[in-house]
């Protein structure tokens, strides 16, 4: 039947909620590693989904994810007053044990500072790809899809990032 | 340290065998430490549920929005169309786009119409025409002499009749129930009360109270009032009085005067008492200037 060719879009409330469930967290992570806490990644997620909602009749469900990532990325690019990206380590790391020596704690602190500096030295594409992989456990394939680049490019970014970290921290 | 192994470790594709080799290596500890340490940089947890609730508040509501959007579009178009037509009628048909020229008593005025036709307005006359004058139509109440530029149809509309010409010179006088058209050049078509008549140069169409009076001709090349003189040929005396009132801005009371009698003569616009003499003497009438604005004409000689 040719008559049933009604275009499927993401305007339905249920479908929209489903999309939010499936993609909002990844989008948030991506924006967080790319732009840092300072640039309100949570609000950027909201704005991206509102854009999707407003354009829902033009976006088929299978294109929704790339639409969201593209929009979120562009929003940020437009924002000239964007703050410098800083990915900070959590100061209050919950500890299960407290019998650490002051020296150990100091060394630990030193190490974290060093690591933060090293991460800051990565370029933005390297940092995003590397942290999504190392921290969020995203597979290369997934990252490639999120960033809209090839898998090979993702791998190159991750390995370059690793090489830089090895050099900076000097443990390798 | 073997880069291959590190990359495989990063990739999570180490075989059991390779894993054993990698973990037994001296640097494994620092890799493991690094790997753990990264976790401190982990993005804060994202609460999908509460973020979705937040989004629900922010995002524009839909549902009826679809029809509303349609209606809004409809009303936008409707409003635009309305404004367009309002403007169209405003500029094309509304009186505000037309020009009204009025002369007071005792004043004459010469004007040039947009189509280059010339009009001379006699006293107490109103002429109306549209700014663009796409159609050559003017409204006349009073008396005017037209020199119409040759071209398409030119209509003069008065309450008692229409004068239609192509390019010519003519005078139209319409005062209450008195309607007179004099052709000076070209050909004039007069339509009045269902009758139509073609006038050749020096022919006059005259109708008084709807009655057409035939057989009057003149020899002038232009109406005499243009030269500050009113001339009359077989005209009821009431018309002469009215013209006098208009030219001198006075009111005339006629006592024991037969105003229906036919008058032929003229008076000048330059001097009131001279003008009064001109019209009173031929009819054996007496006149009295009460004050500057009131005149009494009486039928009995002192």
HADDOCK unambig.tbl for C-alpha pairs under 7 A between the chains (distance, minus, plus):
assign (segid A and resid 21 and name CA) (segid B and resid 48 and name CA) 6.41 0.50 0.50
assign (segid A and resid 24 and name CA) (segid B and resid 48 and name CA) 6.91 0.50 0.50
assign (segid A and resid 25 and name CA) (segid B and resid 46 and name CA) 6.09 0.50 0.50
assign (segid A and resid 25 and name CA) (segid B and resid 48 and name CA) 6.72 0.50 0.50
assign (segid A and resid 29 and name CA) (segid B and resid 43 and name CA) 6.39 0.50 0.50
assign (segid A and resid 32 and name CA) (segid B and resid 43 and name CA) 6.47 0.50 0.50
assign (segid A and resid 46 and name CA) (segid B and resid 55 and name CA) 6.02 0.50 0.50
assign (segid A and resid 50 and name CA) (segid B and resid 59 and name CA) 5.62 0.50 0.50
assign (segid A and resid 87 and name CA) (segid B and resid 41 and name CA) 6.70 0.50 0.50
assign (segid A and resid 88 and name CA) (segid B and resid 41 and name CA) 6.00 0.50 0.50
assign (segid A and resid 89 and name CA) (segid B and resid 40 and name CA) 4.84 0.50 0.50
assign (segid A and resid 89 and name CA) (segid B and resid 41 and name CA) 4.31 0.50 0.50
assign (segid A and resid 90 and name CA) (segid B and resid 40 and name CA) 5.32 0.50 0.50
assign (segid A and resid 90 and name CA) (segid B and resid 41 and name CA) 6.37 0.50 0.50
assign (segid A and resid 135 and name CA) (segid B and resid 38 and name CA) 6.40 0.50 0.50
assign (segid A and resid 135 and name CA) (segid B and resid 39 and name CA) 5.94 0.50 0.50
assign (segid A and resid 135 and name CA) (segid B and resid 42 and name CA) 6.04 0.50 0.50
assign (segid A and resid 171 and name CA) (segid B and resid 30 and name CA) 6.55 0.50 0.50
assign (segid A and resid 172 and name CA) (segid B and resid 27 and name CA) 6.65 0.50 0.50
